[in-house]
Amino acid sequence: FPLLESEWQAIIDRAAPGARAIWRSGGLRTDFLDRVEINHGGKLRALPELLKLNPDLAAELHERDRVHTYGSFYIADFAA
């Protein structure tokens, strides 16, 4: 996933303290992010190590979506 890793690397590099990311997918689950690795703090790290997912809020907001185009919705805060 070199392009996906490059995109997440840019997001992490530019994220301010306390930043939050949201993403949606046509699929019901985006498990491909589990395999994304980026450089953080001088080490190669798995992306999920750097994200604190908020599945309850994401589920609540996804249910309220009026369009229902996407199969899944995610909210994650960046870990310190």
C-alpha positions in Angstrom: 0.0 0.0 0.0 2.7 2.6 -0.8 0.3 5.3 -1.8 -1.9 4.8 1.2 1.1 4.7 3.5 2.4 7.9 1.9 -1.0 9.6 2.5 -1.2 8.5 6.2 2.5 9.5 6.7 1.6 13.0 5.5 -1.4 13.2 7.7 0.6 12.1 10.8 3.5 14.4 10.0 1.2 17.4 9.8 -1.3 16.6 12.6 -1.5 19.0 15.4 -1.6 17.7 19.0 -5.1 16.5 19.8 -5.9 16.1 16.1 -8.7 13.8 15.0 -9.1 11.9 11.7 -12.4 10.7 10.2 -12.8 8.4 7.2 -15.6 6.5 5.4 -15.6 3.5 3.2 -18.0 1.8 0.9 -17.0 -1.5 2.6 -18.3 -2.6 6.0 -14.8 -2.7 7.5 -11.5 -1.1 6.6 -9.1 -3.7 8.0 -6.5 -2.8 5.3 -5.4 0.1 7.6 -4.2 -2.5 10.1 -1.3 -3.3 7.7 -0.3 0.4 7.0 3.1 1.2 8.5 4.6 4.7 8.9 7.6 6.4 10.4 6.9 8.0 13.8 9.4 9.0 16.4 12.2 7.5 14.3 10.6 4.1 14.2 8.5 2.2 11.7 5.1 1.8 13.4 1.8 0.1 12.6 -0.8 2.8 12.0 -3.3 1.3 14.6 -0.7 1.9 17.3 -1.0 5.6 16.6 -4.8 5.9 16.5 -7.3 5.7 19.3 -10.6 4.7 17.6 -13.9 6.0 18.9 -16.3 3.3 17.6 -19.2 4.3 19.7 -19.3 7.9 18.4 -18.7 6.7 14.9 -21.6 4.3 15.0 -23.9 6.9 16.5 -23.0 9.4 13.8 -23.0 6.9 11.0 -26.6 5.9 12.0 -27.7 9.5 11.7 -26.2 9.9 8.2 -29.0 10.9 5.8 -27.4 9.7 2.6 -26.3 6.1 3.6 -23.7 6.0 0.8 -20.9 4.5 2.9 -20.8 1.1 4.6 -18.6 2.2 7.4 -17.5 5.4 9.2 -14.5 5.8 11.5 -13.3 8.4 14.0 -9.8 8.3 15.5 -7.8 10.5 17.7 -4.0 10.5 17.3 -2.1 9.0 20.2 0.5 11.2 21.8 
